[in-house]
Amino acid sequence: MRFTILILTGILGLSVVACTGSKLGGKGGTPVDKELLPGKWKASEEDQYVAEFEFNADGTMKMRVKELEEPVPGKYSWSGDRSINLEFQATEEIKKAYAAAIKRLKAPRLKGLGNQKGPIADNMRRTIDAIPDELKAETYKVVIEKRKAEQLTLTGDSGYSLEFKKVK
Protein backbone atom coordinates (compact mmCIF):
# COMPACT_ATOMS: atom_id res chain seq x y z
CA MET A 1 0.00 0.00 0.00
CA ARG A 2 2.78 2.44 0.92
CA PHE A 3 4.57 1.53 -2.31
CA THR A 4 1.43 2.39 -4.34
CA ILE A 5 1.07 5.74 -2.54
CA LEU A 6 4.76 6.47 -3.15
CA ILE A 7 4.40 5.70 -6.88
CA LEU A 8 1.23 7.82 -7.18
CA THR A 9 2.90 10.71 -5.34
CA GLY A 10 5.88 10.49 -7.72
CA ILE A 11 3.63 10.49 -10.78
CA LEU A 12 1.65 13.44 -9.43
CA GLY A 13 4.86 15.34 -8.72
CA LEU A 14 6.20 14.72 -12.23
CA SER A 15 2.85 15.76 -13.71
CA VAL A 16 2.90 19.06 -11.82
CA VAL A 17 6.46 19.78 -12.97
CA ALA A 18 5.62 18.87 -16.58
CA CYS A 19 2.50 21.03 -16.64
CA THR A 20 4.15 24.06 -15.06
CA GLY A 21 7.59 23.67 -16.62
CA SER A 22 7.12 26.65 -18.90
CA LYS A 23 6.23 28.88 -15.93
CA LEU A 24 9.19 27.65 -13.95
CA GLY A 25 11.65 28.37 -16.73
CA GLY A 26 11.22 25.25 -18.86
CA LYS A 27 12.09 25.38 -22.54
CA GLY A 28 8.57 26.38 -23.60
CA GLY A 29 8.21 29.60 -21.66
CA THR A 30 11.57 31.03 -20.68
CA PRO A 31 11.77 34.65 -21.85
CA VAL A 32 14.68 35.29 -24.18
CA ASP A 33 17.45 37.59 -22.98
CA LYS A 34 16.93 40.11 -25.79
CA GLU A 35 20.32 41.73 -25.16
CA LEU A 36 21.99 38.57 -26.50
CA LEU A 37 20.52 38.96 -30.01
CA PRO A 38 22.61 41.85 -31.43
CA GLY A 39 25.70 40.61 -33.26
CA LYS A 40 26.59 38.23 -36.06
CA TRP A 41 25.18 34.72 -36.15
CA LYS A 42 26.57 32.09 -38.56
CA ALA A 43 24.64 29.02 -39.66
CA SER A 44 25.28 25.93 -37.54
CA GLU A 45 24.94 23.69 -40.60
CA GLU A 46 26.80 24.25 -43.87
CA ASP A 47 23.82 23.31 -46.02
CA GLN A 48 21.41 25.75 -44.32
CA TYR A 49 20.09 28.24 -46.89
CA VAL A 50 20.47 31.25 -44.57
CA ALA A 51 24.20 31.48 -44.00
CA GLU A 52 24.23 34.42 -41.59
CA PHE A 53 22.17 36.99 -39.72
CA GLU A 54 23.51 40.24 -38.36
CA PHE A 55 21.23 41.92 -35.83
CA ASN A 56 21.98 45.48 -34.72
CA ALA A 57 20.82 47.05 -31.44
CA ASP A 58 18.90 49.73 -33.40
CA GLY A 59 16.46 47.14 -34.80
CA THR A 60 18.07 46.76 -38.22
CA MET A 61 19.39 43.49 -39.56
CA LYS A 62 20.99 41.82 -42.56
CA MET A 63 20.44 38.27 -43.73
CA ARG A 64 22.96 36.49 -45.94
CA VAL A 65 21.57 33.72 -48.10
CA LYS A 66 23.69 31.11 -49.83
CA GLU A 67 24.22 31.85 -53.53
CA LEU A 68 23.07 35.46 -53.07
CA GLU A 69 25.76 38.09 -53.53
CA GLU A 70 24.18 40.90 -51.53
CA PRO A 71 22.84 40.64 -47.99
CA VAL A 72 19.10 41.16 -47.56
CA PRO A 73 18.49 44.24 -45.39
CA GLY A 74 15.60 44.51 -43.00
CA LYS A 75 14.26 45.42 -39.61
CA TYR A 76 13.33 43.33 -36.62
CA SER A 77 11.12 43.95 -33.65
CA TRP A 78 10.22 41.85 -30.64
CA SER A 79 6.57 40.85 -30.54
CA GLY A 80 6.71 39.04 -27.22
CA ASP A 81 9.10 37.36 -24.81
CA ARG A 82 10.02 34.67 -27.33
CA SER A 83 9.01 35.92 -30.78
CA ILE A 84 10.50 38.32 -33.26
CA ASN A 85 9.10 39.93 -36.41
CA LEU A 86 11.45 40.11 -39.39
CA GLU A 87 10.58 42.57 -42.14
CA PHE A 88 12.80 42.47 -45.21
CA GLN A 89 13.52 45.72 -47.02
CA ALA A 90 14.88 44.32 -50.25
CA THR A 91 14.89 45.88 -53.67
CA GLU A 92 13.03 44.11 -56.48
CA GLU A 93 16.41 42.96 -57.79
CA ILE A 94 17.30 41.32 -54.46
CA LYS A 95 13.83 39.74 -54.21
CA LYS A 96 14.24 38.16 -57.66
CA ALA A 97 17.78 37.02 -56.84
CA TYR A 98 16.55 35.49 -53.56
CA ALA A 99 13.76 33.56 -55.33
CA ALA A 100 16.23 32.26 -57.92
CA ALA A 101 18.78 31.27 -55.26
CA ILE A 102 16.17 29.38 -53.21
CA LYS A 103 14.99 27.58 -56.33
CA ARG A 104 18.60 26.54 -57.09
CA LEU A 105 19.12 25.40 -53.50
CA LYS A 106 15.89 23.37 -53.34
CA ALA A 107 16.16 21.65 -56.74
CA PRO A 108 19.02 19.20 -56.02
CA ARG A 109 17.55 18.26 -52.65
CA LEU A 110 14.16 17.46 -54.17
CA LYS A 111 15.81 15.67 -57.09
CA GLY A 112 17.87 13.60 -54.64
CA LEU A 113 14.66 12.42 -52.99
CA GLY A 114 13.27 11.31 -56.36
CA ASN A 115 10.31 9.00 -55.88
CA GLN A 116 11.35 7.84 -52.43
CA LYS A 117 8.43 7.13 -50.17
CA GLY A 118 8.09 6.75 -46.44
CA PRO A 119 8.09 8.97 -43.37
CA ILE A 120 11.70 10.13 -43.68
CA ALA A 121 11.33 11.17 -47.33
CA ASP A 122 7.97 12.80 -46.56
CA ASN A 123 9.51 14.79 -43.67
CA MET A 124 12.40 15.89 -45.87
CA ARG A 125 9.98 17.09 -48.57
CA ARG A 126 7.94 19.01 -45.98
CA THR A 127 11.11 20.64 -44.64
CA ILE A 128 12.23 21.68 -48.12
CA ASP A 129 8.74 22.94 -48.96
CA ALA A 130 8.68 25.02 -45.75
CA ILE A 131 11.64 27.12 -46.95
CA PRO A 132 10.07 30.42 -48.09
CA ASP A 133 10.25 30.88 -51.87
CA GLU A 134 10.01 34.64 -51.57
CA LEU A 135 10.96 37.30 -49.07
CA LYS A 136 8.06 38.26 -46.85
CA ALA A 137 7.60 39.55 -43.33
CA GLU A 138 7.37 36.67 -40.90
CA THR A 139 7.23 36.07 -37.17
CA TYR A 140 9.80 33.66 -35.73
CA LYS A 141 9.89 31.96 -32.36
CA VAL A 142 13.28 32.63 -30.78
CA VAL A 143 15.47 30.48 -28.56
CA ILE A 144 18.90 31.70 -27.47
CA GLU A 145 20.90 29.22 -25.44
CA LYS A 146 24.22 29.74 -23.73
CA ARG A 147 26.19 26.52 -23.78
CA LYS A 148 29.81 26.41 -24.88
CA ALA A 149 28.82 29.15 -27.32
CA GLU A 150 25.66 31.17 -27.75
CA GLN A 151 23.18 29.42 -30.03
CA LEU A 152 20.19 30.97 -31.78
CA THR A 153 17.22 29.02 -33.16
CA LEU A 154 14.58 30.77 -35.26
CA THR A 155 11.42 28.81 -36.10
CA GLY A 156 9.16 30.41 -38.68
CA ASP A 157 5.40 30.30 -39.10
CA SER A 158 5.91 27.54 -41.67
CA GLY A 159 7.65 25.38 -39.06
CA TYR A 160 11.08 25.62 -40.69
CA SER A 161 13.90 26.11 -38.17
CA LEU A 162 17.19 27.88 -38.68
CA GLU A 163 20.10 27.40 -36.26
CA PHE A 164 23.05 29.71 -35.72
CA LYS A 165 26.11 30.18 -33.54
CA LYS A 166 27.20 33.61 -32.43
CA VAL A 167 30.39 34.96 -33.99
CA LYS A 168 32.76 36.43 -31.43
C-alpha positions in Angstrom: 0.0 0.0 0.0 2.8 2.4 0.9 4.6 1.5 -2.3 1.4 2.4 -4.3 1.1 5.7 -2.5 4.8 6.5 -3.2 4.4 5.7 -6.9 1.2 7.8 -7.2 2.9 10.7 -5.3 5.9 10.5 -7.7 3.6 10.5 -10.8 1.7 13.4 -9.4 4.9 15.3 -8.7 6.2 14.7 -12.2 2.9 15.8 -13.7 2.9 19.1 -11.8 6.5 19.8 -13.0 5.6 18.9 -16.6 2.5 21.0 -16.6 4.1 24.1 -15.1 7.6 23.7 -16.6 7.1 26.6 -18.9 6.2 28.9 -15.9 9.2 27.6 -14.0 11.7 28.4 -16.7 11.2 25.2 -18.9 12.1 25.4 -22.5 8.6 26.4 -23.6 8.2 29.6 -21.7 11.6 31.0 -20.7 11.8 34.7 -21.8 14.7 35.3 -24.2 17.4 37.6 -23.0 16.9 40.1 -25.8 20.3 41.7 -25.2 22.0 38.6 -26.5 20.5 39.0 -30.0 22.6 41.8 -31.4 25.7 40.6 -33.3 26.6 38.2 -36.1 25.2 34.7 -36.1 26.6 32.1 -38.6 24.6 29.0 -39.7 25.3 25.9 -37.5 24.9 23.7 -40.6 26.8 24.3 -43.9 23.8 23.3 -46.0 21.4 25.8 -44.3 20.1 28.2 -46.9 20.5 31.2 -44.6 24.2 31.5 -44.0 24.2 34.4 -41.6 22.2 37.0 -39.7 23.5 40.2 -38.4 21.2 41.9 -35.8 22.0 45.5 -34.7 20.8 47.0 -31.4 18.9 49.7 -33.4 16.5 47.1 -34.8 18.1 46.8 -38.2 19.4 43.5 -39.6 21.0 41.8 -42.6 20.4 38.3 -43.7 23.0 36.5 -45.9 21.6 33.7 -48.1 23.7 31.1 -49.8 24.2 31.9 -53.5 23.1 35.5 -53.1 25.8 38.1 -53.5 24.2 40.9 -51.5 22.8 40.6 -48.0 19.1 41.2 -47.6 18.5 44.2 -45.4 15.6 44.5 -43.0 14.3 45.4 -39.6 13.3 43.3 -36.6 11.1 43.9 -33.6 10.2 41.9 -30.6 6.6 40.8 -30.5 6.7 39.0 -27.2 9.1 37.4 -24.8 10.0 34.7 -27.3 9.0 35.9 -30.8 10.5 38.3 -33.3 9.1 39.9 -36.4 11.5 40.1 -39.4 10.6 42.6 -42.1 12.8 42.5 -45.2 13.5 45.7 -47.0 14.9 44.3 -50.2 14.9 45.9 -53.7 13.0 44.1 -56.5 16.4 43.0 -57.8 17.3 41.3 -54.5 13.8 39.7 -54.2 14.2 38.2 -57.7 17.8 37.0 -56.8 16.5 35.5 -53.6 13.8 33.6 -55.3 16.2 32.3 -57.9 18.8 31.3 -55.3 16.2 29.4 -53.2 15.0 27.6 -56.3 18.6 26.5 -57.1 19.1 25.4 -53.5 15.9 23.4 -53.3 16.2 21.7 -56.7 19.0 19.2 -56.0 17.5 18.3 -52.7 14.2 17.5 -54.2 15.8 15.7 -57.1 17.9 13.6 -54.6 14.7 12.4 -53.0 13.3 11.3 -56.4 10.3 9.0 -55.9 11.4 7.8 -52.4 8.4 7.1 -50.2 8.1 6.8 -46.4 8.1 9.0 -43.4 11.7 10.1 -43.7 11.3 11.2 -47.3 8.0 12.8 -46.6 9.5 14.8 -43.7 12.4 15.9 -45.9 10.0 17.1 -48.6 7.9 19.0 -46.0 11.1 20.6 -44.6 12.2 21.7 -48.1 8.7 22.9 -49.0 8.7 25.0 -45.8 11.6 27.1 -47.0 10.1 30.4 -48.1 10.2 30.9 -51.9 10.0 34.6 -51.6 11.0 37.3 -49.1 8.1 38.3 -46.8 7.6 39.5 -43.3 7.4 36.7 -40.9 7.2 36.1 -37.2 9.8 33.7 -35.7 9.9 32.0 -32.4 13.3 32.6 -30.8 15.5 30.5 -28.6 18.9 31.7 -27.5 20.9 29.2 -25.4 24.2 29.7 -23.7 26.2 26.5 -23.8 29.8 26.4 -24.9 28.8 29.2 -27.3 25.7 31.2 -27.7 23.2 29.4 -30.0 20.2 31.0 -31.8 17.2 29.0 -33.2 14.6 30.8 -35.3 11.4 28.8 -36.1 9.2 30.4 -38.7 5.4 30.3 -39.1 5.9 27.5 -41.7 7.6 25.4 -39.1 11.1 25.6 -40.7 13.9 26.1 -38.2 17.2 27.9 -38.7 20.1 27.4 -36.3 23.0 29.7 -35.7 26.1 30.2 -33.5 27.2 33.6 -32.4 30.4 35.0 -34.0 32.8 36.4 -31.4 
